Amino acid sequence: MNTPPKPVAPVEQAVTAVRPGVAAPKPRRRELPPEDRVPLPGETVCPACGAGNVAPRRFCRRCGADLVDAPVVSDLPWYRRLFQRSPKAGPLAGDRPKRRRGRRRGYRTLVRAVIALGIVGAGVWFALPHLGSRGAAVQDRISGSQVVNPTSITASSAVKSHPAAALRDGATNTYWSPARPGAGKGQYIQATFADPVRLLTIQVFNGSSESPKGYLTTARVATLGVMLTLEDGSTQKLDSVTLGDSPGPQEVPIAVSNVTEVRLTVEAAYGAASNRRLAVGELAFFKRS
């Protein structure tokens, strides 16, 4: 017959106070990755971190903040949307990203630049006629100039050996001289054009020669008066032009439209004497190209 085990008396243990330990450190706040782009038009802007989020999102893709009252980026005007780049979609899971060459990007940049220049150039070109004299001056610079030959060139008088036709014979060692010697004050040269032109400048070869020795053998024009006849029959007198006393071409600025006739009148001369004749070697007329 088995006998039951004897009960064991409980062992009394002394209760001692537990010394408090060191508090566990708080977890460090996770640093957000740097933002890779600015918010695009139509996206909501996170009020906490400023990241752009597509419209369906309710929480920020970057920091997780609530986007219920987040502002939406307004759409750009059409002329800025023309050059706005569309966001690139990221690769799908399992796709291998493709290496892109810079040629396509450079081509797009070139196309955009050409379109922009074309729009600006067209706007400027159509606006120039409405800007008055300043717009015409800009058009003159853009278009350039070319020689325009008069259909006839005459003079108030000429000595037989030096007719007015010598002014447009292509040679600077032949020249026009008035019939009477002296300063030639009041004598004029007149050129007529077949069609109205935008006359930019007149090139004058003063004196009888381009060589310094031959140049000083005659009197030379010091001051010229300029009178223009326009397409409607009206006349326009320009300010008198002072030429330098030196051989070679000198520019007389005109910059007047619809010119059909030009009269150049001698007002003063260099080296004038009673036994010397005035001389003008050559004239060239330039219109807008």
Secondary structure, 3 states (H helix, E strand, C coil): CCCCCCCCCCCCCCCCCCCCCCCCCCCCCCCCCCCCCCCCCCCEECCCCCCEECCCCCECCCCCCECCCCCECCCCCHHHHCCCCCCCCCCCCCCCCCCCCHHHHHHHHHHHHHHHHHHHHHHHHHHHHHHHHHHHHHHHHHHCEEECCCCEEEECCCCCCCCHHHHHCCCCCCCECCCCCCCCCCCEEEEEEEEEEEEEEEEEEEECCCCHHHHCCCEEEEEEEEEEEECCCCEEEEEEEECCCCCCEEEEEEEEEEEEEEEEEEEEEECCCCCCCECEEEEEEEEEC
